[in-house]
Amino acid sequence: MQKLIIAAALGASLVATAVPAQAGTHRVQAATGWLAGQMADGERFETEFGGVKYPDQGLTIDAIFAFAAARNARDHSDRAIAWLAKPDVQGAYLGTDGESYAGAHAKLVVAARVRGKNPADFGGTDLIAGLKALQAPSGRYSDRSQFGDFSNAFTQSYAVLALKDTKATSFLAGSQCPDGGFPVTFEASPCVSDVDATAIVVQALRAQGRPAGNALAWLRSKQQPDGGFPSAQGGSNANSTGLAAQVLTGQSAVKARNYLNSLQVCAGPEAGAIVFDASGFNKATAPRATTQAVLGLTGANLATLRG
């Protein structure tokens, strides 16, 4: 079955190199091979809304992370980072005309470093300066936008991964809920812990050598009988499980990765894809699910990940 996956999903142009054996090398290579084949013009992902396709910079970055974790599809990753460096692409993502989004700046800094680019001069833009300009005295990073502030735990975590800022790290650690988990939204009452947020926050805190208290215990308590982890909206899924598997160890990690493996399409035109959940293949959700699953299967650490 693994040979079927590789033949259908990798393609001759994708160079497969070794990943850790426990990650299931063939499965990971097949997943990123399928993912590369979904990119528009081999360089970007697009999201369809109302029958119109729009560039999706965030998902494109997620794919870059997945390719680096799998050590696969370097040519697609190179084209993707070149596309992200284009001024119009950056502007639409980072913000223009007074708009400036902290999460986009932080995530693009991490992506630039993964691909060996200088984030202080990325396509002519100083991403570091742009991100630092969005930090409040408390250490929190927020958006500057007439449409509202969309910053959250992911924003702050990527900023910590990007800048290794002590004040930002302290703010993030201080957002922990009484039950041990971390919330998506800061300063909400009551504090509601979230699997996805807790996983990315733990990864960011670890990168700074900061303990996360009983966050891992809380995270393990949310693991479902099938080995997967749920999002706030429902049951086990590849996205939440992929995030959790990046920071878990032992039997919890093994069960999570077994669940992710169970979601991989093993034959047909979509062979290699990892679906969102047990309901089956969905073209709209599979690319993002595959990127997150690959990071979980490989145990990728965004602080040290390099292409």
C-alpha positions in Angstrom: 0.0 0.0 0.0 2.9 2.4 0.8 4.2 1.9 -2.8 0.8 2.8 -4.1 0.9 6.0 -2.2 4.3 7.0 -3.3 3.7 6.2 -6.9 0.5 8.2 -7.0 1.5 11.2 -4.8 5.2 11.9 -4.9 6.0 12.3 -8.6 9.4 12.2 -10.2 10.1 15.9 -9.6 10.0 15.5 -5.8 13.2 14.4 -4.1 12.6 12.2 -1.1 15.2 12.3 1.7 15.1 10.7 5.2 12.9 11.8 8.0 12.9 10.1 11.5 11.9 6.5 11.2 9.1 6.8 13.8 7.4 9.4 11.6 6.5 6.8 9.0 8.8 8.0 6.2 6.7 6.7 3.3 3.5 8.2 4.7 5.1 11.6 5.3 6.7 11.7 1.9 3.4 10.8 0.3 1.5 13.4 2.2 3.9 16.2 1.2 4.0 14.9 -2.4 0.2 15.2 -2.6 0.4 18.6 -0.9 2.9 19.9 -3.5 0.6 18.8 -6.3 -2.2 21.0 -5.0 -0.3 24.3 -5.3 -1.4 26.8 -7.9 1.4 27.2 -10.4 3.5 25.2 -8.0 4.0 28.2 -5.8 1.0 29.0 -3.6 -2.3 27.9 -2.2 -5.6 29.5 -2.9 -8.9 29.6 -0.9 -12.2 29.7 -2.7 -15.0 32.0 -1.4 -18.2 32.7 -3.2 -16.9 31.0 -6.3 -13.8 33.3 -6.4 -10.2 32.0 -5.6 -8.0 34.2 -3.4 -4.3 33.7 -2.5 -3.9 32.0 0.9 -0.5 33.2 2.3 -1.1 31.5 5.6 -1.7 28.1 4.2 1.2 28.5 1.8 3.5 29.1 4.9 2.0 26.0 6.6 3.0 24.0 3.5 6.6 25.4 3.7 6.7 24.2 7.3 5.5 20.8 6.2 7.9 20.5 3.4 10.8 21.4 5.7 9.7 18.9 8.3 9.5 16.1 5.7 12.6 17.2 3.9 10.7 17.0 0.7 9.5 19.2 -2.2 12.3 21.7 -1.9 11.5 23.1 -5.4 8.0 23.9 -4.4 9.1 25.4 -1.1 11.6 27.6 -3.0 8.9 28.9 -5.3 6.5 29.4 -2.4 8.9 31.6 -0.4 9.8 33.6 -3.6 6.0 34.2 -4.1 5.6 35.3 -0.5 8.5 37.8 -1.0 6.6 39.7 -3.8 5.5 43.2 -2.6 1.9 42.8 -3.6 1.6 39.4 -2.0 3.2 40.7 1.2 1.0 43.8 1.3 -2.1 41.7 1.1 -1.0 39.6 4.0 0.9 42.0 6.3 -1.4 45.0 5.7 -1.2 48.3 3.7 -2.5 51.8 4.0 -2.2 51.9 7.8 -3.2 48.3 8.3 -0.7 46.0 10.0 -1.3 42.5 11.2 0.9 41.1 14.0 0.2 37.4 13.3 1.1 37.7 9.6 4.3 39.5 10.4 5.3 36.9 13.0 4.4 33.8 10.9 6.3 35.2 7.9 9.4 35.9 10.0 9.4 32.2 11.0 8.8 31.1 7.4 11.7 33.3 6.2 14.1 31.7 8.7 13.0 28.2 7.9 13.9 28.9 4.3 17.2 30.6 5.2 16.0 34.1 4.3 16.7 37.3 6.2 13.5 38.5 7.8 15.0 42.0 8.3 15.1 42.3 4.5 12.6 40.0 3.0 11.6 41.1 -0.4 12.6 44.6 0.6 10.5 44.5 3.8 11.9 44.6 7.4 9.5 42.1 9.0 11.3 42.3 12.3 10.7 46.1 12.6 7.2 45.7 11.4 6.4 43.2 14.1 8.2 45.1 16.9 6.1 48.2 16.1 3.0 46.2 17.0 4.1 45.3 20.6 2.4 47.0 23.6 4.3 47.8 26.8 2.7 44.7 28.3 4.5 42.5 25.8 1.4 41.7 23.9 1.4 41.9 20.1 -1.8 43.3 18.5 -3.1 44.2 15.1 -3.4 47.8 13.9 -6.5 47.8 11.9 -9.7 49.7 11.3 -11.5 46.3 11.1 -10.5 45.3 14.7 -7.8 43.4 16.5 -7.6 39.7 15.5 -4.5 38.9 17.5 -4.7 35.9 19.7 -2.6 33.1 21.3 -1.3 32.0 17.8 -0.2 35.6 17.1 1.7 35.8 20.4 3.2 32.3 20.1 4.6 33.0 16.6 5.9 36.4 17.8 7.8 34.6 20.6 9.1 32.0 18.1 10.1 34.9 15.8 11.8 37.3 18.2 12.6 35.3 21.4 11.3 38.3 23.4 11.3 38.0 27.2 8.4 40.4 27.7 6.3 38.7 25.1 7.1 35.3 26.5 6.0 36.4 30.0 2.8 37.8 28.7 2.1 34.5 26.9 2.9 32.4 30.0 0.6 34.7 32.1 -2.4 33.9 29.9 -2.7 30.3 31.3 -6.1 29.3 32.5 -6.6 27.9 36.0 -7.1 24.4 34.6 -3.7 24.4 33.0 -4.6 24.9 29.4 -4.3 28.1 27.3 -7.0 30.1 25.7 -7.2 31.3 22.1 -8.5 34.7 23.1 -6.7 36.7 25.7 -8.3 38.5 28.7 -11.6 36.7 28.2 -13.7 35.8 31.2 -14.0 33.0 32.0 -10.7 31.7 30.7 -11.5 28.8 28.3 -8.6 26.5 27.5 -8.3 25.3 23.9 -6.3 22.3 22.5 -4.9 24.2 19.5 -3.9 27.2 21.5 -2.3 25.1 24.3 -0.2 23.1 21.8 1.2 26.2 20.0 1.8 28.1 23.3 3.7 25.1 24.8 5.9 25.0 21.8 6.6 28.7 22.0 7.4 28.6 25.7 9.6 25.6 25.3 11.6 27.5 22.7 12.4 30.1 25.4 13.2 27.5 28.1 10.0 28.4 30.0 8.0 25.7 31.7 4.3 25.5 30.9 3.1 24.3 34.3 0.5 21.6 33.9 -0.4 22.5 30.3 0.7 19.1 29.0 -1.3 17.3 31.6 -4.4 19.3 30.5 -3.6 18.5 26.9 -3.3 14.8 27.5 -6.6 14.9 29.3 -8.3 16.0 26.1 -7.1 13.0 24.0 -10.0 11.0 22.7 -10.3 7.2 22.7 -9.4 7.1 19.0 -6.1 8.9 19.8 -7.1 12.2 18.2 -7.6 15.6 19.8 -10.7 17.8 19.3 -11.1 21.4 18.3 -13.5 23.6 20.2 -16.1 23.0 17.5 -16.2 19.2 17.5 -14.5 15.8 17.7 -11.1 14.5 16.8 -9.5 16.0 13.7 -6.1 16.1 12.0 -5.5 19.8 12.6 -5.8 19.8 16.4 -4.1 16.4 16.6 -1.2 17.5 14.5 -0.6 20.5 16.7 -0.8 18.4 19.9 1.5 15.7 18.5 4.2 18.3 18.0 4.6 18.8 21.8 3.6 15.4 23.2 5.8 12.4 24.0 5.4 8.8 25.0 2.1 6.9 24.5 0.1 10.0 24.0 2.3 10.9 21.0 2.1 7.4 19.6 -1.7 7.3 19.8 -1.9 10.7 18.2 0.3 9.7 15.3 -1.6 6.5 14.8 -4.8 8.5 14.6 -3.2 10.8 11.9 -2.1 7.8 10.0 -5.6 6.4 10.0 -6.8 9.6 8.1 -4.4 9.2 5.2 -5.9 8.4 1.8 -4.2 5.3 0.6 -5.3 4.9 -3.1 -6.8 6.8 -6.0 -6.2 10.4 -7.3 -6.0 11.9 -3.8 -3.5 9.2 -2.4 -1.3 10.7 0.2 -3.7 13.4 1.4 -4.6 13.4 5.1 -8.2 14.2 5.6 -9.6 16.5 8.3 -11.5 13.8 10.1 -13.1 10.4 9.8 -15.9 11.8 7.6 -13.7 11.4 4.6 -11.9 13.5 1.9 -12.9 17.1 1.5 -11.0 19.1 -1.1 -11.4 22.3 0.9 -10.1 21.1 4.2 -7.5 18.4 3.2 -4.6 20.8 2.3 -4.5 22.4 5.7 -5.2 19.1 7.5 -2.3 17.6 5.7 0.1 20.4 6.6 -0.7 20.1 10.3 -0.7 16.3 10.3 2.8 16.3 8.7 4.1 18.6 11.5 2.6 16.2 14.1 3.9 13.1 12.4 7.4 14.4 12.3 7.3 16.2 15.7 8.5 19.3 14.0 9.8 22.1 16.3 9.1 25.5 14.6 11.9 27.1 16.7 14.6 25.0 15.1 12.9 23.8 11.8 15.0 24.6 8.7 14.4 23.7 5.1 
